[in-house]
Amino acid sequence: MVQRVLRGKHPSGAYGFWVSKPGIDVASATVMGFAFSSDFVPPVMVIQGSTVSGPTNGPGPFSASGAVPGAERTVNTIGYGRTVSPIPAAFGIATAPNWTLPLAVATGQLGYLAGRWHTHVYETCDNNTVIGEYGPQIVKTTNTQANQVSVNWHSAQFILVPYTDRIEIITNNRNTVSIKYLVLENRS
């Protein structure tokens, strides 16, 4: 039978309280072998919540007339109310009833994004690759000539960027995006 509980001095030289997982001797257990360790310092929640991100109008591609909803990135900034150092970890999920491409000629939505919760999504340029969601023969490439999408165009975007004093939530969609977020600080 293995010893599973140890209080006091561990063979590693540290003082504390440890409980090992079933079948693992507490004296020889590694970090993953502990069910509880007084050495572990859990992360502290900095901020959590939910927000919505509406589309930002901008010039549409393909010489579209007028502004197109979602053509520009929408950036929501949420302050922590204090400074956190080092930069904390940020987690989030986002959803939209239909994650519609912000292209003037495309009416279809991104099927893999519609009505589901998603972690970070960031489409980058795939030179000369036909992407079906963009419509017939629309290509992501390095220029903006006929039926092509600029290298700077990000059609489906949801990104969390943590800083020491705030989190920025970046989205790109013709519709409103709902976002749930959590920021954790590691205290050691």
C-alpha positions as CSV (number, residue, x, y, z in Angstrom):
1,M,0.0,0.0,0.0
2,V,1.4,3.4,-1.0
3,Q,1.5,6.4,1.3
4,R,-0.8,9.1,-0.2
5,V,-0.7,11.9,2.4
6,L,2.3,13.9,3.6
7,R,2.5,16.9,5.9
8,G,5.8,18.5,6.8
9,K,9.0,18.1,4.9
10,H,8.8,16.4,1.5
11,P,11.8,14.4,0.3
12,S,12.4,17.2,-2.3
13,G,13.2,19.4,0.7
14,A,10.1,21.6,0.6
15,Y,7.7,22.0,3.5
16,G,4.0,21.8,3.0
17,F,1.0,19.4,2.6
18,W,0.6,16.9,-0.3
19,V,-2.0,14.3,-1.3
20,S,-1.1,12.0,-4.2
21,K,-3.4,10.4,-6.7
22,P,-4.6,6.8,-6.1
23,G,-1.8,4.3,-6.6
24,I,1.0,6.9,-6.5
25,D,3.3,7.2,-3.5
26,V,3.3,10.8,-2.2
27,A,7.1,10.8,-1.5
28,S,8.0,10.0,-5.1
29,A,5.1,11.8,-6.9
30,T,5.8,14.4,-9.6
31,V,3.7,17.4,-10.1
32,M,1.1,15.5,-12.2
33,G,0.9,12.8,-9.5
34,F,-0.5,15.1,-6.9
35,A,-4.3,15.4,-6.2
36,F,-3.4,18.3,-3.9
37,S,-0.2,20.2,-3.3
38,S,0.3,23.3,-1.1
39,D,2.9,24.4,-3.7
40,F,0.2,25.0,-6.2
41,V,-1.0,28.6,-6.4
42,P,-4.3,28.9,-8.4
43,P,-4.7,31.7,-10.9
44,V,-6.7,34.7,-9.7
45,M,-9.5,36.0,-11.8
46,V,-8.8,39.6,-13.1
47,I,-12.2,40.1,-14.9
48,Q,-14.9,38.1,-16.5
49,G,-18.1,38.9,-18.3
50,S,-19.8,39.1,-21.6
51,T,-20.2,41.8,-24.2
52,V,-21.6,42.3,-27.7
53,S,-19.6,43.6,-30.6
54,G,-21.5,45.3,-33.5
55,P,-20.3,45.6,-37.0
56,T,-18.2,48.6,-38.0
57,N,-19.0,50.0,-41.4
58,G,-16.2,50.5,-43.9
59,P,-15.5,50.6,-47.6
60,G,-16.5,47.4,-49.4
61,P,-14.3,45.5,-51.8
62,F,-15.0,45.2,-55.6
63,S,-15.9,48.9,-55.9
64,A,-19.0,48.4,-53.8
65,S,-21.0,51.6,-53.4
66,G,-21.3,52.9,-49.9
67,A,-20.2,51.4,-46.6
68,V,-20.4,47.7,-45.9
69,P,-21.2,46.6,-42.3
70,G,-18.3,44.6,-40.9
71,A,-15.8,45.8,-43.5
72,E,-13.7,47.2,-40.7
73,R,-12.5,45.4,-37.6
74,T,-14.5,46.2,-34.5
75,V,-12.4,46.6,-31.4
76,N,-14.0,46.5,-27.9
77,T,-11.7,47.6,-25.1
78,I,-12.5,46.5,-21.5
79,G,-10.3,47.8,-18.7
80,Y,-9.3,45.8,-15.7
81,G,-9.4,48.7,-13.3
82,R,-5.8,48.0,-12.3
83,T,-2.5,46.9,-13.7
84,V,-1.6,43.3,-13.9
85,S,2.0,42.1,-14.4
86,P,2.9,40.0,-16.3
87,I,0.3,40.1,-19.0
88,P,-2.5,37.8,-17.9
89,A,-4.1,34.9,-19.8
90,A,-7.3,35.6,-21.6
91,F,-10.0,33.1,-22.7
92,G,-13.1,33.7,-24.7
93,I,-15.8,32.3,-26.9
94,A,-18.0,34.1,-29.4
95,T,-21.1,33.4,-31.4
96,A,-23.3,35.2,-33.9
97,P,-26.7,34.0,-35.3
98,N,-25.1,34.0,-38.7
99,W,-21.5,34.9,-39.2
100,T,-21.9,36.6,-42.5
101,L,-18.9,37.6,-44.6
102,P,-18.6,41.4,-44.9
103,L,-18.2,41.3,-48.7
104,A,-20.5,43.2,-50.9
105,V,-20.8,40.4,-53.5
106,A,-21.1,37.5,-51.0
107,T,-24.5,36.7,-49.5
108,G,-23.6,33.4,-47.9
109,Q,-22.5,32.9,-44.3
110,L,-19.6,30.9,-42.9
111,G,-21.4,27.7,-42.2
112,Y,-18.8,26.5,-39.7
113,L,-19.3,29.7,-37.6
114,A,-23.1,30.2,-37.8
115,G,-25.0,30.0,-34.5
116,R,-22.2,28.0,-32.7
117,W,-19.8,29.1,-30.0
118,H,-16.2,29.5,-31.2
119,T,-12.8,30.2,-29.8
120,H,-10.4,32.4,-31.8
121,V,-10.9,32.6,-35.5
122,Y,-8.5,34.4,-37.7
123,E,-8.5,33.9,-41.5
124,T,-5.3,34.9,-43.2
125,C,-4.5,35.2,-46.8
126,D,-4.1,32.1,-48.9
127,N,-2.6,33.3,-52.1
128,N,-4.5,32.2,-55.2
129,T,-6.8,29.8,-53.3
130,V,-10.4,29.7,-54.2
131,I,-12.6,29.7,-51.0
132,G,-16.1,28.6,-51.6
133,E,-17.7,30.8,-48.9
134,Y,-16.6,33.9,-50.9
135,G,-18.8,33.1,-53.8
136,P,-17.9,32.0,-57.4
137,Q,-14.3,32.3,-58.2
138,I,-13.5,34.8,-55.5
139,V,-9.8,34.4,-54.5
140,K,-7.8,35.6,-51.5
141,T,-4.6,37.0,-52.9
142,T,-2.1,39.9,-52.6
143,N,-3.9,42.4,-54.7
144,T,-7.5,43.8,-55.0
145,Q,-8.1,43.4,-58.7
146,A,-11.4,41.9,-60.1
147,N,-12.8,39.1,-57.9
148,Q,-10.0,39.1,-55.4
149,V,-9.8,39.9,-51.7
150,S,-6.9,42.0,-50.3
151,V,-4.2,40.4,-48.2
152,N,-5.3,42.8,-45.4
153,W,-8.9,41.5,-45.6
154,H,-9.8,39.2,-42.7
155,S,-13.3,37.9,-43.4
156,A,-14.0,35.9,-40.2
157,Q,-12.3,37.4,-37.2
158,F,-12.5,36.9,-33.4
159,I,-9.4,37.6,-31.4
160,L,-8.7,38.4,-27.7
161,V,-5.6,40.5,-27.0
162,P,-4.7,40.9,-23.3
163,Y,-2.6,43.8,-22.1
164,T,-1.5,44.7,-18.5
165,D,-4.4,47.1,-18.0
166,R,-7.1,46.0,-20.5
167,I,-8.3,43.4,-22.9
168,E,-9.1,44.1,-26.6
169,I,-11.7,42.0,-28.3
170,I,-11.5,42.2,-32.1
171,T,-14.3,41.0,-34.3
172,N,-15.3,41.2,-38.0
173,N,-18.8,40.3,-39.0
174,R,-21.8,41.9,-40.7
175,N,-23.9,41.1,-37.6
176,T,-23.6,41.5,-33.9
177,V,-21.3,39.1,-32.2
178,S,-21.8,37.9,-28.5
179,I,-18.7,37.3,-26.6
180,K,-18.0,35.7,-23.2
181,Y,-14.5,36.3,-21.7
182,L,-12.3,35.5,-18.7
183,V,-8.9,36.9,-17.8
184,L,-6.7,35.1,-15.2
185,E,-3.6,36.4,-13.5
186,N,-0.9,33.9,-12.4
187,R,0.4,34.7,-8.9
188,S,3.4,32.7,-7.8
